[in-house]
Amino acid sequence: MGYIMQAYDQYLPLPEDDLLLPNYIMAIVLNGVRPEVVDKVWGWIEGPPASGKTEAAMTLYDYPKTLYRDDFTAAGLVSSYVDPHDPDKDVSALAEAQDKCMVIKDIAAIKTRDDKEVRKLAGEWASIFDGCYNKHGGIGGNREYQVRMGFLIATIPLADNIKRMFQAIGERFVSFKTSRLTPTREERLKRIQRAMAASRDKEKWRAALKATCQTYLSRAESFLHRHYQDFNVPPCRLRRVSELGDLLARVRTAPLKGLPAPPECGNRIALQLQTLGVVHGLLCSRTKWGPDDDRLVWRVSYDTLPPISSHLLLFLFQHRNPCTLRELTEALSGKIPAPEVSITLHQFLRSDLVSLIGKRSSRRWRLSRDTVDQIVSSGILYGAPGSESEKPHNNAKKT
């Protein structure tokens, strides 16, 4: 990946904290287009406008194994439309998605749609993720799709209520969040000046960056085909990925209508994290899991945590003394709305992440001993911006 990063540094410089973004994007695409990879990983890139996520996603435009789209609706994904001049033609995007990666460079428009449309789209994604989708339409009749595909979506930060519409049916995406750290004034100005300088030859460097990334991706496809079955994941790495998957699944389980829900099983997310690490290793022309794979998997694990849950989890982990609900609400007032603190705490209790001590009139919340041990052994909070545990695994320069 060395010359990929050189190309990014020359054409699309990224903040140091976001240097893993190209690795993440290319690993998501590579696992989606290769039939050897059964447990596909779907990627979600989230970041503010002008953070580089769209430009990075545009490097995949015209790649033969990607379906590049600007936006999406449920009807466009699986359509019931029948062309009277060509009744056998299926215009659904899913009809051409087998062993390809669908790329949507910005799905921010979803926030303008009503809840019914969002839930319908999320439900279709859930079925498609499992490899089989069957739809019976009054016009198009029965349409069945057996498809294994990759999925990469870029978006500005979405409201928690929209995210929960997806989480309520079982989250299918792992996330990468750009611009997590607040830059200094000098860093912001330097970034703006580099962007203005690059704008003079934008079409040229866009084409050069795209050609560099796609050439590398094409070569990586061949390497993955030859070595996927031989890739070595040491037992200690498997253990940590299992810990990450189990903890992440329980933390990201969303309450339903404000009431605690049964915690998600960690099997699927652990498989996604393992596949992401393996494919990333193969992308870097390695056949054994290494530190670079650790960095990517840990970063993705933390970024996949819902913001409200991650703030609460990090606070409870860093402040080990049991806290009352009032103390927690006041301490997190700038990050979590007051009603959400209580709702999230009760979901954590349902998921065995926290415990209650004391009498009802003065009860206090704290992380369970098992949760503390699991956070330490998994390293899930090593990606937390601003935390002491950030340093060991946040340096992406080596990739």
Secondary structure, 3 states (H helix, E strand, C coil): CHHHHHHHHHHCCCCHHHCCHHHHHHHHHHHHHCCCCCCCCEEEEECCCCCCHHHHHHCCCCCCCEEEECCCCHHHHCCCCCECCECCCCCCHHHHCCCCEEEECCCHHHHHCCHHHHHHHHHHHHHHHCCEEEEEECCCEEEEEECCCEEEEEECCCCHHHHHHHHCCCCCEEEEECCCCCCCHHHHHHHHHHHHHHHHHHHHHHHHHHHHHHHHHHHHHHHHHHHHHHCECCHHHHHHHHHHHHHHHHHHCCCECCECCCCCCCHHHHHHHHHHHHHHHHHCCCCECCHHHHHHHHHHHHHHCCHHHHHHHHHHHHCCCCECHHHHHHHCCCCCCHHHHHHHHHHHHHCCCEEEECCHHHCEEEECHHHHHHHHHHCHHHHCCCCHHHHHHCCCCCC
